[in-house]
């Protein structure tokens, strides 16, 4: 598995690249997170931020395996303005999150069993 994460090829699966906005709540929780937006570039650059208040969130680079619809992303977040999503309070600057590709317009990112659903238009 480590080879797949660090091997040649694109930094992230193509189907994750784009601009995404979060559903109103994470899995199993009624806290509001609909203000989060996420951008993922083909080179692995990413950011998740509070689009309503303009607050920083997390940004940096990610690498991921492209195993189809399920996989793992290695996040390496920048030190500056590190403010993880409120439903992932224990996220570290270097963490692994799971991803699920539901369809062309819906993906989920999960950390310690809490999933955020992101959609694109």
Secondary structure by P-SEA (a helix, b strand, c coil): cccccccccccccccccbbbbbcccccccccccccbbbbbccccbbbbcccccccccbbbbbbbbcccccbbbbbbccccccccccccccccccbbbbbbbccccbbbbbcccbbbbbbcc
